[in-house]
C-alpha cells in the first residue's frame, strides 16, 4: 500500500500527485490527473474546499478538503488536533453520521493539518442565522444521540489525550479566558445587545468554572459545537462535521447548545419537550437509560454563550457582517433559553 503523504497548508499543494498518494494509501486504486478547487462554507477556524477530480480508476468525482486557516495558529491548533483525533481514533467507536474520511494528517504541533472527506453534495448545510424548524431539529438530536449513546459513561474516554477531564485548574483557566472574552465581546457588540444581556453574560462567566466540572458522573463524547452550520442535511439524514471542539463531558451541553442556538425562542418553547423525548428515545436505541434529559438540557444551556462568545472573540477568520450577525443571533437565542430555564439555579 502507498505511504500516506503528510499535511499541506495551501490548497495549491493538493496536487494530482499528492491526492493520488493519499487515496492510494486508503486503498483506492486510481490516479488523479487533474484537480480544480473551489472555496466553500463559512468556517471560522478552518478553510474548506470542494475538489473536482479527473483521473483513472477507483476515484471519487469530488472530495472536500479541510485545511488550517489564519496566520496565528497558536490558539486554534488544539482544535485542529481534536478534529484529527476524532477521525483517527473516535469516529469508528460511535454511530454519529459524519462524512467518510479518506485522509487525515497533521504536523507535530497540529498547526498544519489536512482532511479529505467524502463530498455529501447536494446535502445542504444548516443556516445558523435563519435557524431551523422542529423537523430538522429532531433529525439533529437523534444523530446527536448516536454520538453520545455508544460511549455513554465509558471510562475509556478519559484515556484519550484529547478527551481529558477538566480539573479544577482547567476550569479556573477556562473561567478566566471566558471572562476576558465576555469583556471583549460586550465592548465590541454593546450597541447590539439587549437589555440585561451584559449583566447576564457576566453571571454566566462567573458560573462557568463551577459548571464545567459539575455532575461528573454523567458524561459522553461531545462534539462541543453541535449547531446548524456544522450539520449537513441530506436525503438520508443529517451529518455532523467540524470536530475541532471534540471533548468529553456532560451530554446536556451538546443537546442544549443545538436546541438553544437553532430555534427561535417561541419555536423552542413549543417543541422543546418533544425534542427532549426524541433524543431520549434515540439514546434508548443505543442501550442507554437516559434519565432526566429535560434537566440535562437545562443544565447544559451555558454552552450556548460559552462557545458563542469564545468563537466570536478568538475565530481566526476575518470578521464579516454575516459572522457578526450569526454570533449575535446565537447569543440572543441562548440568553432567552437561560432566562426561561434558569440553569444557574442548578449550581
Secondary structure, 3 states (H helix, E strand, C coil): CCCCCCCCCCHHHCCHHHHHHHHHHCCCCEEEEEEEEEEECCCCCCEEEEEEEEEEECCCCEEEEEECCCCCCCCCHHHHHHHHHHHHHHHHHCCCCCCCEEEEEECCCCCCEEEEEECCCCCEECCCCCCCCHHHHHHHHHHHHHHHHHHCCCHHHHHCHHHCCCCHHHHHHHHHHHHHHHHHHHHHHHHHCCCCHHHHHHHHHHHHHHHCCCCCCCCEEECCCCCHHHEEEECCEEEECCCCCCEEECCHHHHHHHHHHHCCHHHHHHHHHHHHHHHHHHHHHCCCCCCCHHHHHHHHCHHHHHHHHHHHHHCCCCCCHHHHHHHHHHHHHHHHHHHHHCHHHHC
